[in-house]
Amino acid sequence: MNIAIIGTGYVGLVSGTCFAEMGNRVVCIDIDENKIDQLRNGQLPIYEPDLEHYFNRNTSEGRLTFSTDLADGVSHADLIFLALPTPPGEDGSADLSYVLQATSDIAELINSEDEERYRLIINKSTVPVGTADQVRGVLENAGLQAGEQFDVVSNPEFLREGVAVDDFLKPDRVVIGTSSDKAANMMTRLYEPFVRQGNPIVVVDERSAEMIKYAANSILATRISFMNEIANLCEKVGANVDKVRLGISKDHRIGRHFLYAGIGFGGSCFPKDVQALHRTGRQHGYDFKILDSVLEVNDRQRQVLAERVIEYFDGDVSDKKIAIWGLAFKPNTDDIREAPAHVIIRTLLEAGAEVVGYDPEAIETTRNVFGDAIDYADDMYGALNDADTLVVCTEWNAFRRPNLADVRDRLAQPVIFDGRNVFDPKHMAEMGFIYSSIGRPSLPPESDEDAIEEALAENGQPA
């Protein structure tokens, strides 16, 4: 099939690359000339595992191309995907200006063509319920005939950053929102190669498809906030959230996903989508009370670790050096949008601390935010040199089995605050660390230096 992707952000670039991988001819279009030049030169503007491999193969074989010319994409394509940003406004509602402007431009180009062709205009962006109707209205107001010249489809994405390529190539489900049998058939043919193992293609009406996206992200965000509340209560009553999670996850009605306690969620989806669904409720006279709590808990949870650090140093960190492991909002991405680490860094800087950060991929994206306000280490151990404490904010695999002997030698004090529960409290106590995690009892560190040295010698090296 001939496909145009309008927008080369995270969703657009992953979608375009994966569609091309299945043999489709794809042109990705963006108004940012620098980004298009970068893509044409084989440089990816984002980090996502496996994306470079598929990107290089499909660009070299000519199935994936890039352009700043919208007319080029419209003339090329039978399926036009809108993968444009929908940033939240001050009231939490999604800004649809990019989507609607692109739709208006597409309508003008279709009207200027000599031949009449049928096209699908497909919302891939995360958009509020009713957006497909608005897009259809723009096209019809331009004189185009729905069902003859075009149909509008809602096709939400469910990509997890860090595994987005795998999610796209092997989706749990594909949701297609359309009232047109012709559009449904075209979309089904497009996605059939991705679901050969039997995962479903779910065809629903447009509004239901739009709601599915928001409902899915909101319920996942709710699970995270709920478990963080459980973790906070565990600390007060002396329970261990890891053991609580294990016990409840064995119930098949609950399952094991998104039950890990930590320092809150971030990224481009959960905060924005929860706010947008909450706003949709208000616009329709419904007070979605649980979402108020989800956002409130998450905002509070992102401050927990910074507050503990400041409390540990008796309220004064003005002469303290704090090492941060993990700057991205999650592992396997360089995305720092709404990253809990950044909330923690701002709080520590405001309290007068010196901060040095390390992340395998998110150094440059973080530098774009903080500039020279913090220092940046070239490696995870270099960040620790003479630091008064280590704060773990992102659970990168490299942080899970560090050389703890080296960690202890480099830190000015053997103090670690773990916002992602990557270490075992008992093990850390045996190593002589003062160790604080989320929702788990803190154990007193071993005081016998000989015992500590023996434990470090036996267990300090990475497994």
C-alpha positions as a Markdown table, in Angstrom:
| # | Residue | x | y | z |
|---|---|---|---|---|
| 1 | Met | 0.0 | 0.0 | 0.0 |
| 2 | Asn | 1.0 | 3.6 | -0.5 |
| 3 | Ile | 1.1 | 5.5 | 2.8 |
| 4 | Ala | 1.9 | 9.0 | 4.0 |
| 5 | Ile | 2.7 | 9.8 | 7.6 |
| 6 | Ile | 2.2 | 13.4 | 8.5 |
| 7 | Gly | 4.6 | 14.1 | 11.4 |
| 8 | Thr | 8.0 | 12.5 | 12.2 |
| 9 | Gly | 7.8 | 12.5 | 15.9 |
| 10 | Tyr | 8.0 | 9.4 | 18.0 |
| 11 | Val | 4.8 | 7.8 | 16.8 |
| 12 | Gly | 5.2 | 8.9 | 13.2 |
| 13 | Leu | 8.7 | 7.6 | 12.8 |
| 14 | Val | 8.1 | 4.3 | 14.4 |
| 15 | Ser | 4.9 | 3.8 | 12.5 |
| 16 | Gly | 6.4 | 4.7 | 9.2 |
| 17 | Thr | 9.4 | 2.5 | 9.6 |
| 18 | Cys | 7.3 | -0.5 | 10.7 |
| 19 | Phe | 4.8 | -0.1 | 7.8 |
| 20 | Ala | 7.7 | 0.0 | 5.4 |
| 21 | Glu | 9.1 | -3.1 | 6.9 |
| 22 | Met | 6.0 | -5.0 | 5.8 |
| 23 | Gly | 6.5 | -4.0 | 2.2 |
| 24 | Asn | 4.5 | -0.8 | 2.0 |
| 25 | Arg | 5.8 | 2.4 | 0.3 |
| 26 | Val | 5.9 | 5.1 | 3.0 |
| 27 | Val | 6.7 | 8.8 | 2.8 |
| 28 | Cys | 7.1 | 10.6 | 6.1 |
| 29 | Ile | 6.4 | 14.3 | 6.0 |
| 30 | Asp | 7.4 | 17.1 | 8.4 |
| 31 | Ile | 7.6 | 20.9 | 8.2 |
| 32 | Asp | 10.9 | 20.8 | 10.1 |
| 33 | Glu | 13.5 | 20.9 | 7.3 |
| 34 | Asn | 16.4 | 20.2 | 9.6 |
| 35 | Lys | 14.7 | 17.0 | 10.9 |
| 36 | Ile | 14.0 | 15.8 | 7.3 |
| 37 | Asp | 17.6 | 16.5 | 6.3 |
| 38 | Gln | 18.8 | 14.6 | 9.3 |
| 39 | Leu | 16.5 | 11.6 | 8.5 |
| 40 | Arg | 17.6 | 11.7 | 4.8 |
| 41 | Asn | 21.2 | 11.4 | 6.0 |
| 42 | Gly | 20.3 | 8.4 | 8.1 |
| 43 | Gln | 20.4 | 10.1 | 11.5 |
| 44 | Leu | 17.6 | 9.3 | 13.9 |
| 45 | Pro | 16.4 | 12.1 | 16.1 |
| 46 | Ile | 15.2 | 9.7 | 18.9 |
| 47 | Tyr | 16.7 | 6.6 | 20.6 |
| 48 | Glu | 14.5 | 3.5 | 20.4 |
| 49 | Pro | 15.9 | 0.0 | 20.5 |
| 50 | Asp | 15.9 | -1.8 | 17.0 |
| 51 | Leu | 14.5 | 1.3 | 15.2 |
| 52 | Glu | 17.8 | 2.1 | 13.5 |
| 53 | His | 18.1 | -1.5 | 12.1 |
| 54 | Tyr | 14.7 | -1.3 | 10.4 |
| 55 | Phe | 15.1 | 2.3 | 9.5 |
| 56 | Asn | 18.4 | 1.6 | 7.6 |
| 57 | Arg | 17.0 | -1.4 | 5.8 |
| 58 | Asn | 13.9 | 0.3 | 4.5 |
| 59 | Thr | 15.5 | 3.6 | 3.6 |
| 60 | Ser | 18.3 | 1.7 | 1.7 |
| 61 | Glu | 15.7 | -0.4 | -0.1 |
| 62 | Gly | 13.6 | 2.7 | -1.1 |
| 63 | Arg | 10.4 | 1.9 | 0.8 |
| 64 | Leu | 10.8 | 4.6 | 3.4 |
| 65 | Thr | 11.4 | 8.2 | 2.3 |
| 66 | Phe | 11.1 | 11.7 | 3.8 |
| 67 | Ser | 9.8 | 15.0 | 2.5 |
| 68 | Thr | 8.8 | 18.5 | 3.6 |
| 69 | Asp | 6.3 | 18.6 | 0.7 |
| 70 | Leu | 2.8 | 17.7 | 1.9 |
| 71 | Ala | 1.5 | 17.7 | -1.7 |
| 72 | Asp | 4.1 | 15.0 | -2.4 |
| 73 | Gly | 2.7 | 12.8 | 0.3 |
| 74 | Val | -1.0 | 13.4 | -0.6 |
| 75 | Ser | -0.4 | 12.6 | -4.3 |
| 76 | His | 1.5 | 9.5 | -3.3 |
| 77 | Ala | -0.8 | 8.0 | -0.7 |
| 78 | Asp | -4.1 | 6.1 | -0.4 |
| 79 | Leu | -3.7 | 6.1 | 3.4 |
| 80 | Ile | -2.8 | 9.3 | 5.1 |
| 81 | Phe | -1.8 | 9.0 | 8.8 |
| 82 | Leu | -1.9 | 12.1 | 11.1 |
| 83 | Ala | 0.8 | 11.5 | 13.7 |
| 84 | Leu | 0.9 | 15.1 | 15.0 |
| 85 | Pro | 1.4 | 16.5 | 18.5 |
| 86 | Thr | -1.6 | 17.1 | 20.6 |
| 87 | Pro | 0.0 | 19.0 | 23.6 |
| 88 | Pro | -2.1 | 19.7 | 26.7 |
| 89 | Gly | -3.4 | 23.2 | 27.2 |
| 90 | Glu | -3.5 | 25.0 | 30.5 |
| 91 | Asp | -6.8 | 23.4 | 31.3 |
| 92 | Gly | -5.5 | 19.9 | 30.5 |
| 93 | Ser | -7.4 | 19.6 | 27.2 |
| 94 | Ala | -5.6 | 18.4 | 24.1 |
| 95 | Asp | -4.6 | 21.0 | 21.5 |
| 96 | Leu | -5.9 | 19.8 | 18.1 |
| 97 | Ser | -4.7 | 22.8 | 16.1 |
| 98 | Tyr | -1.9 | 20.8 | 14.4 |
| 99 | Val | -4.3 | 17.9 | 13.5 |
| 100 | Leu | -7.0 | 20.2 | 12.2 |
| 101 | Gln | -4.6 | 22.5 | 10.2 |
| 102 | Ala | -3.1 | 19.5 | 8.5 |
| 103 | Thr | -6.5 | 18.2 | 7.7 |
| 104 | Ser | -7.4 | 21.5 | 6.1 |
| 105 | Asp | -4.2 | 21.5 | 4.1 |
| 106 | Ile | -4.9 | 17.9 | 2.9 |
| 107 | Ala | -8.4 | 18.9 | 1.9 |
| 108 | Glu | -7.1 | 21.8 | -0.2 |
| 109 | Leu | -4.6 | 19.5 | -2.0 |
| 110 | Ile | -7.2 | 16.8 | -2.7 |
| 111 | Asn | -9.5 | 19.4 | -4.2 |
| 112 | Ser | -6.8 | 20.6 | -6.5 |
| 113 | Glu | -6.3 | 17.2 | -8.0 |
| 114 | Asp | -7.6 | 16.4 | -11.5 |
| 115 | Glu | -8.5 | 12.8 | -10.7 |
| 116 | Glu | -10.9 | 11.7 | -8.0 |
| 117 | Arg | -9.4 | 9.1 | -5.6 |
| 118 | Tyr | -10.6 | 7.5 | -2.5 |
| 119 | Arg | -8.4 | 8.0 | 0.6 |
| 120 | Leu | -8.4 | 7.2 | 4.2 |
| 121 | Ile | -7.5 | 10.0 | 6.6 |
| 122 | Ile | -6.3 | 8.2 | 9.8 |
| 123 | Asn | -5.9 | 9.7 | 13.2 |
| 124 | Lys | -2.8 | 8.1 | 14.7 |
| 125 | Ser | -2.3 | 10.9 | 17.2 |
| 126 | Thr | -3.9 | 10.5 | 20.7 |
| 127 | Val | -7.0 | 12.7 | 20.4 |
| 128 | Pro | -10.1 | 13.4 | 22.5 |
| 129 | Val | -13.4 | 11.7 | 21.8 |
| 130 | Gly | -15.1 | 13.4 | 18.9 |
| 131 | Thr | -11.9 | 14.3 | 17.0 |
| 132 | Ala | -12.8 | 12.1 | 14.0 |
| 133 | Asp | -16.0 | 14.0 | 13.7 |
| 134 | Gln | -14.1 | 17.3 | 13.7 |
| 135 | Val | -11.7 | 16.0 | 11.0 |
| 136 | Arg | -14.6 | 14.8 | 8.9 |
| 137 | Gly | -16.2 | 18.1 | 9.3 |
| 138 | Val | -13.2 | 20.0 | 8.0 |
| 139 | Leu | -13.0 | 17.7 | 4.9 |
| 140 | Glu | -16.7 | 18.0 | 4.2 |
| 141 | Asn | -16.7 | 21.8 | 4.7 |
| 142 | Ala | -14.0 | 21.9 | 2.0 |
| 143 | Gly | -16.4 | 20.2 | -0.4 |
| 144 | Leu | -15.2 | 16.6 | -0.2 |
| 145 | Gln | -17.7 | 13.7 | -0.1 |
| 146 | Ala | -17.4 | 11.3 | 2.8 |
| 147 | Gly | -17.6 | 7.7 | 1.6 |
| 148 | Glu | -16.7 | 8.6 | -2.0 |
| 149 | Gln | -13.5 | 10.7 | -1.8 |
| 150 | Phe | -12.5 | 9.9 | 1.8 |
| 151 | Asp | -13.3 | 8.3 | 5.1 |
| 152 | Val | -11.9 | 9.1 | 8.5 |
| 153 | Val | -10.5 | 6.4 | 10.7 |
| 154 | Ser | -9.3 | 6.5 | 14.3 |
| 155 | Asn | -6.4 | 4.1 | 14.8 |
| 156 | Pro | -4.8 | 4.7 | 18.2 |
| 157 | Glu | -1.3 | 3.6 | 19.0 |
| 158 | Phe | -0.3 | 1.5 | 22.0 |
| 159 | Leu | 3.4 | 1.8 | 21.8 |
| 160 | Arg | 5.6 | 1.6 | 24.9 |
| 161 | Glu | 8.8 | 3.6 | 24.6 |
| 162 | Gly | 11.8 | 1.3 | 24.9 |
| 163 | Val | 9.9 | -1.6 | 23.1 |
| 164 | Ala | 7.9 | 0.4 | 20.6 |
| 165 | Val | 9.2 | -1.4 | 17.5 |
| 166 | Asp | 8.4 | -4.8 | 18.9 |
| 167 | Asp | 5.0 | -3.5 | 20.1 |
| 168 | Phe | 4.2 | -2.2 | 16.5 |
| 169 | Leu | 5.4 | -5.3 | 14.7 |
| 170 | Lys | 3.7 | -7.7 | 17.2 |
| 171 | Pro | 0.8 | -5.8 | 18.7 |
| 172 | Asp | -1.5 | -7.2 | 21.4 |
| 173 | Arg | -4.4 | -5.8 | 19.4 |
| 174 | Val | -5.1 | -3.4 | 16.7 |
| 175 | Val | -8.0 | -1.0 | 17.2 |
| 176 | Ile | -9.7 | 0.5 | 14.1 |
| 177 | Gly | -12.4 | 3.0 | 14.6 |
| 178 | Thr | -14.6 | 3.6 | 11.5 |
| 179 | Ser | -18.2 | 3.5 | 10.4 |
| 180 | Ser | -17.2 | 2.6 | 6.9 |
| 181 | Asp | -17.0 | -1.1 | 5.8 |
| 182 | Lys | -14.7 | 0.0 | 2.9 |
| 183 | Ala | -12.3 | 1.8 | 5.3 |
| 184 | Ala | -12.4 | -1.2 | 7.7 |
| 185 | Asn | -11.5 | -3.6 | 5.0 |
| 186 | Met | -8.5 | -1.4 | 3.8 |
| 187 | Met | -7.2 | -1.0 | 7.4 |
| 188 | Thr | -7.6 | -4.8 | 8.1 |
| 189 | Arg | -5.6 | -5.6 | 5.0 |
| 190 | Leu | -2.9 | -3.1 | 6.1 |
| 191 | Tyr | -2.6 | -4.7 | 9.6 |
| 192 | Glu | -3.1 | -8.4 | 8.7 |
| 193 | Pro | 0.7 | -9.0 | 8.4 |
| 194 | Phe | 1.2 | -7.7 | 11.9 |
| 195 | Val | -1.3 | -10.1 | 13.6 |
| 196 | Arg | -0.5 | -13.4 | 11.9 |
| 197 | Gln | -0.1 | -15.1 | 15.3 |
| 198 | Gly | -3.8 | -14.5 | 16.0 |
| 199 | Asn | -3.9 | -11.3 | 18.0 |
| 200 | Pro | -7.2 | -9.5 | 17.3 |
| 201 | Ile | -8.0 | -6.6 | 15.0 |
| 202 | Val | -10.8 | -4.8 | 16.8 |
| 203 | Val | -13.1 | -2.8 | 14.6 |
| 204 | Val | -15.3 | -0.3 | 16.5 |
| 205 | Asp | -16.9 | 3.1 | 15.9 |
| 206 | Glu | -14.7 | 6.1 | 15.9 |
| 207 | Arg | -15.7 | 7.5 | 19.3 |
| 208 | Ser | -15.1 | 4.2 | 21.0 |
| 209 | Ala | -11.7 | 3.8 | 19.4 |
| 210 | Glu | -10.8 | 7.3 | 20.7 |
| 211 | Met | -12.0 | 6.4 | 24.2 |
| 212 | Ile | -10.1 | 3.1 | 24.2 |
| 213 | Lys | -6.8 | 4.9 | 24.0 |
| 214 | Tyr | -7.5 | 7.2 | 26.9 |
| 215 | Ala | -9.1 | 4.5 | 29.0 |
| 216 | Ala | -6.1 | 2.1 | 28.5 |
| 217 | Asn | -3.5 | 4.7 | 29.5 |
| 218 | Ser | -5.6 | 6.0 | 32.4 |
| 219 | Ile | -6.2 | 2.5 | 33.9 |
| 220 | Leu | -2.5 | 1.8 | 33.7 |
| 221 | Ala | -1.6 | 5.1 | 35.3 |
| 222 | Thr | -4.2 | 4.3 | 38.0 |
| 223 | Arg | -2.5 | 1.0 | 38.8 |
| 224 | Ile | 0.8 | 2.8 | 39.2 |
| 225 | Ser | -0.6 | 5.4 | 41.5 |
| 226 | Phe | -2.5 | 2.8 | 43.5 |
| 227 | Met | 0.7 | 0.7 | 44.1 |
| 228 | Asn | 2.6 | 3.8 | 45.1 |
| 229 | Glu | -0.1 | 4.5 | 47.7 |
| 230 | Ile | 0.2 | 0.9 | 48.9 |
| 231 | Ala | 4.0 | 1.3 | 49.1 |
| 232 | Asn | 3.6 | 4.5 | 51.2 |
| 233 | Leu | 1.3 | 2.7 | 53.6 |
| 234 | Cys | 3.6 | -0.3 | 53.7 |
| 235 | Glu | 6.4 | 1.9 | 55.0 |
| 236 | Lys | 4.1 | 3.1 | 57.8 |
| 237 | Val | 2.9 | -0.4 | 58.9 |
| 238 | Gly | 6.1 | -2.3 | 58.4 |
| 239 | Ala | 5.0 | -4.3 | 55.3 |
| 240 | Asn | 7.1 | -4.9 | 52.2 |
| 241 | Val | 5.5 | -3.8 | 48.9 |
| 242 | Asp | 7.5 | -6.3 | 46.9 |
| 243 | Lys | 5.8 | -9.1 | 48.8 |
| 244 | Val | 2.4 | -7.5 | 48.6 |
| 245 | Arg | 2.9 | -7.1 | 44.8 |
| 246 | Leu | 3.8 | -10.8 | 44.5 |
| 247 | Gly | 0.8 | -11.9 | 46.5 |
| 248 | Ile | -1.8 | -9.9 | 44.7 |
| 249 | Ser | -0.3 | -10.4 | 41.2 |
| 250 | Lys | -1.1 | -14.2 | 41.4 |
| 251 | Asp | -4.8 | -13.3 | 41.3 |
| 252 | His | -5.6 | -13.8 | 37.6 |
| 253 | Arg | -8.1 | -10.9 | 37.8 |
| 254 | Ile | -5.3 | -8.6 | 38.7 |
| 255 | Gly | -2.2 | -9.9 | 37.0 |
| 256 | Arg | 1.4 | -8.7 | 37.4 |
| 257 | His | 1.7 | -5.7 | 35.1 |
| 258 | Phe | 2.1 | -2.1 | 36.2 |
| 259 | Leu | 2.2 | -3.1 | 39.9 |
| 260 | Tyr | 5.8 | -1.9 | 40.7 |
| 261 | Ala | 6.1 | 0.9 | 43.3 |
| 262 | Gly | 8.5 | 3.8 | 42.5 |
| 263 | Ile | 8.7 | 7.5 | 42.1 |
| 264 | Gly | 5.7 | 7.9 | 39.8 |
| 265 | Phe | 5.1 | 7.9 | 36.0 |
| 266 | Gly | 6.2 | 10.3 | 33.4 |
| 267 | Gly | 6.6 | 10.4 | 29.6 |
| 268 | Ser | 4.6 | 11.9 | 26.9 |
| 269 | Cys | 1.5 | 9.7 | 27.3 |
| 270 | Phe | 0.3 | 8.9 | 30.8 |
| 271 | Pro | 0.3 | 12.5 | 32.3 |
| 272 | Lys | -1.2 | 14.1 | 29.2 |
| 273 | Asp | -3.8 | 11.4 | 28.5 |
| 274 | Val | -5.0 | 11.2 | 32.1 |
| 275 | Gln | -5.4 | 15.0 | 32.1 |
| 276 | Ala | -7.2 | 14.9 | 28.7 |
| 277 | Leu | -9.7 | 12.2 | 29.8 |
| 278 | His | -10.4 | 14.2 | 33.0 |
| 279 | Arg | -11.0 | 17.3 | 30.9 |
| 280 | Thr | -13.3 | 15.4 | 28.6 |
| 281 | Gly | -15.4 | 14.3 | 31.6 |
| 282 | Arg | -15.7 | 17.9 | 32.7 |
| 283 | Gln | -16.7 | 19.1 | 29.3 |
| 284 | His | -19.6 | 16.6 | 29.4 |
| 285 | Gly | -20.6 | 17.4 | 33.0 |
| 286 | Tyr | -19.0 | 14.4 | 34.6 |
| 287 | Asp | -16.5 | 14.7 | 37.5 |
| 288 | Phe | -14.0 | 11.8 | 37.0 |
| 289 | Lys | -12.9 | 11.8 | 40.6 |
| 290 | Ile | -10.5 | 8.9 | 40.5 |
| 291 | Leu | -8.3 | 10.6 | 37.9 |
| 292 | Asp | -8.0 | 13.6 | 40.2 |
| 293 | Ser | -6.4 | 11.2 | 42.7 |
| 294 | Val | -4.2 | 9.5 | 40.1 |
| 295 | Leu | -2.6 | 12.8 | 39.2 |
| 296 | Glu | -2.4 | 14.1 | 42.8 |
| 297 | Val | -0.7 | 10.9 | 44.0 |
| 298 | Asn | 1.8 | 10.9 | 41.0 |
| 299 | Asp | 2.7 | 14.6 | 41.6 |
| 300 | Arg | 3.4 | 13.8 | 45.3 |
| 301 | Gln | 5.3 | 10.6 | 44.6 |
| 302 | Arg | 7.7 | 12.3 | 42.3 |
| 303 | Gln | 8.8 | 14.5 | 45.3 |
| 304 | Val | 9.3 | 11.6 | 47.7 |
| 305 | Leu | 12.9 | 10.8 | 47.0 |
| 306 | Ala | 14.1 | 14.4 | 47.0 |
| 307 | Glu | 12.4 | 15.0 | 50.3 |
| 308 | Arg | 14.1 | 12.0 | 51.8 |
| 309 | Val | 17.5 | 13.1 | 50.7 |
| 310 | Ile | 17.0 | 16.6 | 52.2 |
| 311 | Glu | 15.7 | 15.1 | 55.4 |
| 312 | Tyr | 18.6 | 12.7 | 55.7 |
| 313 | Phe | 21.0 | 15.7 | 55.6 |
| 314 | Asp | 19.0 | 17.5 | 58.3 |
| 315 | Gly | 17.3 | 19.8 | 55.9 |
| 316 | Asp | 20.4 | 21.3 | 54.5 |
| 317 | Val | 22.0 | 20.0 | 51.2 |
| 318 | Ser | 23.6 | 23.3 | 50.3 |
| 319 | Asp | 27.1 | 21.8 | 50.6 |
| 320 | Lys | 26.2 | 18.3 | 49.3 |
| 321 | Lys | 26.9 | 16.6 | 46.0 |
| 322 | Ile | 24.1 | 14.4 | 44.8 |
| 323 | Ala | 24.7 | 11.7 | 42.1 |
| 324 | Ile | 21.7 | 10.8 | 39.9 |
| 325 | Trp | 21.5 | 7.5 | 38.0 |
| 326 | Gly | 18.8 | 7.7 | 35.3 |
| 327 | Leu | 17.6 | 10.9 | 33.7 |
| 328 | Ala | 15.0 | 9.5 | 31.2 |
| 329 | Phe | 11.5 | 8.9 | 32.3 |
| 330 | Lys | 12.0 | 5.1 | 31.8 |
| 331 | Pro | 14.7 | 2.7 | 30.5 |
| 332 | Asn | 15.6 | 2.3 | 26.9 |
| 333 | Thr | 14.7 | 5.8 | 25.7 |
| 334 | Asp | 16.2 | 9.2 | 25.7 |
| 335 | Asp | 12.7 | 10.8 | 26.4 |
| 336 | Ile | 12.8 | 13.1 | 29.4 |
| 337 | Arg | 9.3 | 14.5 | 29.2 |
| 338 | Glu | 7.7 | 14.5 | 32.6 |
| 339 | Ala | 10.6 | 12.5 | 33.9 |
| 340 | Pro | 10.5 | 12.0 | 37.7 |
| 341 | Ala | 14.3 | 12.4 | 37.8 |
| 342 | His | 13.9 | 16.0 | 36.5 |
| 343 | Val | 11.4 | 16.8 | 39.3 |
| 344 | Ile | 13.9 | 15.5 | 41.8 |
| 345 | Ile | 16.7 | 17.4 | 40.3 |
| 346 | Arg | 14.8 | 20.7 | 40.3 |
| 347 | Thr | 13.9 | 20.2 | 44.0 |
| 348 | Leu | 17.5 | 19.4 | 44.9 |
| 349 | Leu | 18.9 | 22.4 | 43.0 |
| 350 | Glu | 16.4 | 24.7 | 44.6 |
| 351 | Ala | 17.6 | 23.4 | 48.0 |
| 352 | Gly | 21.2 | 24.3 | 47.0 |
| 353 | Ala | 22.6 | 20.9 | 46.2 |
| 354 | Glu | 25.2 | 20.2 | 43.6 |
| 355 | Val | 23.9 | 17.6 | 41.1 |
| 356 | Val | 25.7 | 15.3 | 38.8 |
| 357 | Gly | 23.7 | 13.0 | 36.5 |
| 358 | Tyr | 24.3 | 10.0 | 34.3 |
| 359 | Asp | 22.0 | 8.2 | 31.9 |
| 360 | Pro | 23.0 | 5.8 | 29.0 |
| 361 | Glu | 20.9 | 7.7 | 26.5 |
| 362 | Ala | 19.4 | 10.9 | 28.0 |
| 363 | Ile | 22.4 | 13.1 | 28.7 |
| 364 | Glu | 21.8 | 15.4 | 25.7 |
| 365 | Thr | 18.1 | 15.7 | 26.1 |
| 366 | Thr | 18.6 | 16.5 | 29.7 |
| 367 | Arg | 21.3 | 19.0 | 28.9 |
| 368 | Asn | 18.8 | 20.8 | 26.6 |
| 369 | Val | 16.6 | 21.3 | 29.7 |
| 370 | Phe | 19.1 | 22.0 | 32.5 |
| 371 | Gly | 22.1 | 23.3 | 30.6 |
| 372 | Asp | 25.0 | 23.9 | 33.0 |
| 373 | Ala | 22.9 | 23.9 | 36.1 |
| 374 | Ile | 24.0 | 20.3 | 36.7 |
| 375 | Asp | 27.1 | 18.3 | 35.8 |
| 376 | Tyr | 27.1 | 15.3 | 33.5 |
| 377 | Ala | 29.2 | 12.2 | 33.9 |
| 378 | Asp | 30.6 | 10.1 | 31.1 |
| 379 | Asp | 29.9 | 6.9 | 32.9 |
| 380 | Met | 27.8 | 5.6 | 35.8 |
| 381 | Tyr | 30.7 | 5.2 | 38.2 |
| 382 | Gly | 32.2 | 8.6 | 37.3 |
| 383 | Ala | 29.0 | 10.2 | 38.6 |
| 384 | Leu | 29.7 | 8.9 | 42.1 |
| 385 | Asn | 33.1 | 10.4 | 42.7 |
| 386 | Asp | 33.0 | 12.2 | 46.1 |
| 387 | Ala | 29.2 | 12.3 | 46.0 |
| 388 | Asp | 27.5 | 12.4 | 49.3 |
| 389 | Thr | 24.7 | 10.1 | 48.1 |
| 390 | Leu | 23.4 | 8.2 | 45.1 |
| 391 | Val | 19.8 | 8.6 | 43.9 |
| 392 | Val | 18.5 | 6.0 | 41.4 |
| 393 | Cys | 15.7 | 7.4 | 39.3 |
| 394 | Thr | 15.5 | 5.1 | 36.2 |
| 395 | Glu | 15.8 | 1.3 | 36.3 |
| 396 | Trp | 18.3 | 0.8 | 33.4 |
| 397 | Asn | 19.6 | -2.7 | 33.3 |
| 398 | Ala | 23.2 | -1.4 | 33.8 |
| 399 | Phe | 22.2 | -0.2 | 37.2 |
| 400 | Arg | 20.8 | -3.5 | 38.5 |
| 401 | Arg | 24.1 | -5.3 | 39.1 |
| 402 | Pro | 26.8 | -2.7 | 39.6 |
| 403 | Asn | 30.2 | -3.3 | 41.2 |
| 404 | Leu | 29.0 | -2.3 | 44.7 |
| 405 | Ala | 32.6 | -2.3 | 46.0 |
| 406 | Asp | 33.4 | 0.4 | 43.5 |
| 407 | Val | 30.2 | 2.3 | 44.3 |
| 408 | Arg | 31.1 | 2.3 | 48.0 |
| 409 | Asp | 34.7 | 3.4 | 47.4 |
| 410 | Arg | 33.7 | 6.3 | 45.2 |
| 411 | Leu | 30.9 | 7.7 | 47.4 |
| 412 | Ala | 31.9 | 10.1 | 50.2 |
| 413 | Gln | 29.3 | 8.3 | 52.3 |
| 414 | Pro | 27.7 | 4.9 | 51.6 |
| 415 | Val | 24.2 | 6.2 | 51.2 |
| 416 | Ile | 21.8 | 5.2 | 48.4 |
| 417 | Phe | 18.2 | 6.3 | 47.8 |
| 418 | Asp | 16.6 | 3.9 | 45.3 |
| 419 | Gly | 13.5 | 5.2 | 43.6 |
| 420 | Arg | 13.0 | 2.1 | 41.5 |
| 421 | Asn | 13.7 | -0.7 | 44.0 |
| 422 | Val | 16.5 | -2.2 | 41.9 |
| 423 | Phe | 18.5 | -3.4 | 44.9 |
| 424 | Asp | 17.8 | -5.9 | 47.6 |
| 425 | Pro | 17.6 | -4.2 | 51.1 |
| 426 | Lys | 19.1 | -7.1 | 52.9 |
| 427 | His | 22.0 | -7.3 | 50.5 |
| 428 | Met | 22.6 | -3.6 | 50.7 |
| 429 | Ala | 22.7 | -3.7 | 54.5 |
| 430 | Glu | 25.2 | -6.5 | 54.4 |
| 431 | Met | 27.4 | -4.3 | 52.2 |
| 432 | Gly | 27.3 | -1.6 | 54.8 |
| 433 | Phe | 25.1 | 0.8 | 52.8 |
| 434 | Ile | 22.5 | 3.1 | 54.3 |
| 435 | Tyr | 19.8 | 2.3 | 51.9 |
| 436 | Ser | 16.3 | 3.7 | 51.4 |
| 437 | Ser | 13.8 | 2.4 | 48.8 |
| 438 | Ile | 10.1 | 2.7 | 48.1 |
| 439 | Gly | 7.6 | 0.7 | 50.2 |
| 440 | Arg | 10.2 | -1.6 | 51.7 |
| 441 | Pro | 11.7 | -1.7 | 55.3 |
| 442 | Ser | 15.1 | -0.1 | 55.6 |
| 443 | Leu | 17.5 | -2.3 | 57.4 |
| 444 | Pro | 20.4 | -1.0 | 59.6 |
| 445 | Pro | 23.7 | -1.3 | 57.7 |
| 446 | Glu | 26.3 | -3.9 | 58.8 |
| 447 | Ser | 28.7 | -2.1 | 61.2 |
| 448 | Asp | 31.5 | -4.7 | 61.2 |
| 449 | Glu | 34.1 | -3.4 | 58.7 |
| 450 | Asp | 35.6 | -6.9 | 58.2 |
| 451 | Ala | 32.2 | -8.4 | 57.5 |
| 452 | Ile | 31.5 | -5.5 | 55.0 |
| 453 | Glu | 34.8 | -6.0 | 53.2 |
| 454 | Glu | 34.2 | -9.8 | 53.0 |
| 455 | Ala | 30.7 | -9.2 | 51.6 |
| 456 | Leu | 32.0 | -6.7 | 49.1 |
| 457 | Ala | 34.7 | -9.0 | 48.0 |
| 458 | Glu | 32.3 | -11.9 | 47.5 |
| 459 | Asn | 29.3 | -9.9 | 46.0 |
| 460 | Gly | 30.6 | -6.6 | 44.9 |
| 461 | Gln | 31.3 | -7.5 | 41.3 |
| 462 | Pro | 28.5 | -7.6 | 38.7 |
| 463 | Ala | 26.7 | -10.9 | 38.4 |
